Amino acid sequence: MKRNFKSALKHVLVHEGGWADHPKDPGGATMKGVTLTTYQRHFGEEKSKEDLHNIPEEELEQIYRAGYWNKCCCDKLPPGVDYAVFDAAVNSGPGRGAKWLQAAVGAKQDGGIGPKTLSKVEEFNPTVVADNMCDRRLTFLHSLPTWPTFGKGWGRRVEGVRTTAITMAGGKGPSVEIIPSVEYKLVKKGSRGLWVRKLQETLGIQVDGKFGRGTEVALKAWQEQSGLEPDGIAGRNTYRSLGLLA
């Protein structure tokens, strides 16, 4: 419902990451899931990378509300279902998110949420709708040729959405609210700290928080095996392939 937008956005941003501007990332400069191109489209071509890096909260909310929440009529959906549709729209596009909802309630899958779809939604328990949507979303993701590379992260995201959406809808879920952490750190040889430890733990190698030659070799082997460029640099795509980001 309308009051649920900020709560839903907070959970979406858990999965969208913080600042990223790796030269080999085809998505270009991105902050909290918003690319520079998207930012300029909403607020003017004069907006720079520095502006994006420091995007005000109200501008971030405006982009997500106009581009996804409103397009999917989330204000008119029950709590939990609104979040499940919203996250699906952000991750896979508003049209696909709408079709998963329509399939879950037996409405015509035309990619546009209107009165007929909303009427169908009212016939179902919201927890059932959210659960069914997530099943359909996972089935689609499994069908993609890039599933072997990014499936672990995608699967983690969808299961997180399922749990949170069911809880929002009044079903059984975690008793403690998830606190978002949207930042991650790009690491490479010579780096130290928490994200090096996370990387080492996931690669199954010695964990000391120091990115040395052994970590670089293990990371390059993982990247090559996963179809990523074996550059020995852990950024957004590598973290997603390892399941550390969704």
N, C-alpha and C positions, 0 to 999 in steps of 0.2 A: 504494500500500500504506500501512499504518498510519504508517510512518515518514515518509511523504511529505506529511503534512498541512501542516506549517509552511512547507515550501518552496512548496507549491501556493498557500497563502494569501498568501505574499509576492508571488507573481506576480499573483494576483487583485487585490490592493490597488494594484498599479500602475495599474489601470484605474478604481478606485473613487473616487479623489480624496481630498482632505483635508477641512477644515472648510468648510461652506457653509451660509449662512443668509440668502439673499437673500429679501426680502419677496414677490417675485413668483415665486419658485420653488414650485410646488405641492407638491413633496416635503417642504418644511419644512426645519428644521435637520437637517443630516446630517454625520456624521463617519466618514470612511473607509468609506462605503457604508452605514452604519448610521443609520437615521432615529431621531428622538427617540421616536416611537411604538414602534418595535421594541425600543429600549433599555429603555423603561419596561415593555414586556410581559415582558422577560426578568428585569429587576432591580428592578421596582417603580415605581409611578406617581409616587413622590416624586422620582424622578430628574429633574434639571433640564437645561437647555441647557448650563450650565456643566459639569455632570457629564459630559454627552456629549462636550463639547469636550475633556475630559481623561480620556476613557475608558481604563482600564488595559488593558494588552495582554492579560492573562488573560481579561478580560471580553469583549474583542473576539473573541478566539479561541473562547470558549465560544459566542458567538452564531453565528459562521460554522460551527463544527463541528456544533452541534445543528440549526441551521436548514437547512443545505445538505449538508455533507460526509456526515454520518450518514444523512440522508434518502435519499441516493443510493448508500449502501453503498460509498463510495469506498475504505474500508479493504480491501475485497475485490477491487478492480480493479487491473489492472497499472499500474505507473508510466507516466505520460503520459496514459493513458486516464483515470485518476482525476482528474488536473488538468483535462483537457478537459471532463469531465462536471461537475466542481465549478464551473468558471468559467461554463459554460452555465447551471447551476442558479442561480447568483448573479445572472446577467444576465437570465435569462428564466424562472426558476422551476424547482424541482426536477422537476416533472412533465414539462415540455418537455425539459429536459436528459436525463431518463431515456428519453424517446421517441426522441430523436436517437441515443442509444446503441443502443437496441433496433433501430431502423431500420438502423443501420450494420452490425449483426451478424445481421440476419434474424430477430430475436425478435419476439414479439407486442408491439405498441406499446400497452401499457396504462398507461404512466407510473409503474410500480413495479418497481424492480430487485430481483428475487428469484433463487432458485436456477436457474431455467431461463435467465434472461438471462445470469447469470454463467457458466453452462455454455457458452452460445453464444460469449461473449467469449473463452473459452479456446481456441476453434477458430481464432482469427485472430491475425495479427501485430499487436501493439499499435500500431505506427506506422500501419498501414492503417486500424485502427479510429479512431484520433484524426483522421487525415486525412479520412476519410469523414464523421465527425461534423461537422467544421468545414464541409465542403461543404454538408451538410444545414442547418446553422445559417445559413449565408449565404443559401441559397435562401429560407429562411423570412423572414429580415430584408429581403431584396429585395422580398418580397411585401407588406410593410407600407406603408401610405400615407405614413408619415413618413420613408421611406427617402431621398427627395430632400433632406430637411433634415438628417438625422442619419447618413445612410449612410456618409459618409466616415469618421467616427469609429468607427462600428460595424464597418466593414470592416477598419479598422486593428486594432481589438481582436481580431477573429477571426483575422486573419492572424498576429498576435502569439501568440495561443493556439496556433495550428497549429504554428508554428515551435518554441515552447517545449515543447509536448506531445510532438512527434516526437523532440526532443532528449532529453527525460526517458525516452522509451521506447527509447532506444538508437539512434535514427536519426541522420542527418546534420543538424546544426544549427550555430548559432553556437558558437565555441570559448570565448567569454567570457560568463559568466553575467550576465543582466540585473540591474542594481541598481535597485530600485524607487525611484521618486520620486512620492509620493502627494499632495504639496501643490501647490496652484495659487493664484494671487492674483487676486481680483476687481479689475478696473481700470476707471476711467472718466476723464472729462476732468479733467486736473490730476494724474493718476497718472504715475509714472515707474518705470523699471526693466526687469528682464528680461522680465516678462510683457507689458509694452507692446511691447517689441521683437519678441517672438514673434508678437503680434497683428499688428503692422505688416508683418512678413515674410510672414505668411500672407495678409494682405489685398493684398499686392503694392504697398504704398505706401512712401514714404520711411521708413527705419528710423533713428530717433534716440533711441528710448526715452522720448520725451516725448509724453504723450497730450494733444494739442491739438485745435484745431477741425478740422483736416484728417483726423485719425484718427477723430474722432467722426462726421464726415460719412460716411467710408468704412465705418465699422462699422454705422451705422444703415442704410445702403444694403444691406449684406450681410444684416443681420437681417431687413429687410423682404422681400428676395428669397428668404430661406430660410424664411419663414413664422413668424419669431420676432417678439416685440414689439420694435419699433425704439426701444429706450430709450437706446442709446448706452453701455450698461454691459456689459462682457465678464465673464460668469460661467460657470458650469458648462455650461449648455445652449449658449451661444454657442461656447465652446471646443470642445464636442463637434461642433457643426455645421461647424466649421472643420477638424476632424480633429486638434486639438491634445490632446484627451482622447478616450478611447474609451468 
